[in-house]
Amino acid sequence: MKLPHNYSSSVTNNGDAYATVQVPEMGELRLTTPADFDGPGGALSPGDLLLAAVEGCFVLTFHAIARASKLNYTALEVRAEGVVDRQDGTTRFTAIVLRPRLSLPPATDRARALRILEKSERGCLVANSLRTPITLEPELVTA
């Protein structure tokens, strides 16, 4: 893998409560302020995208590490919860909890699978780019 990688996107607002995110060759997403912040809701918020970025990065990092480690799994579902609060005079995400649910074939080394989940959290470039603490609460199930 050669670094650095460069990413680009743009956001446009036409004077109403909604904005459009555009990523080259990927299409558009509609954004708005969530109802919690007196917005109209009904579309993704920047907070939704932040959590989805952390979840997606975790899942794809796990997949790469599991493949390299020859760990077989049948499914991985990740739910995230983010807490927004005021801290040091600034409203921001103060905590993110990732709850991965990893389905494993019978007789899989569960301790090894847990170590790979933990390594994936530490290796996620999006999580590593945030100052928000991220807590991992994994669940392992036999498929």
QUICOR-V924665 format. One record per pair of residues at least 24 apart in sequence whose C-alpha atoms are under 6 Angstrom apart, sorted by the first residue. I is the first residue (numbers start at 1). GAP is how many residues later the second one is. Records with the same first field share a line. If there is no record, write none. Layout:
BEGIN
I=GAP  GAP
END
This chain:
BEGIN
54=72  73
57=67
58=66
61=59
62=58
73=30  31
74=29  30
75=27  28
76=25  26
77=24
94=38
95=37  38
96=38
97=37  38  39
98=38
99=38  39
100=38
101=38  39
102=38
103=38  39  40
104=38  39
105=37  38
106=36
END
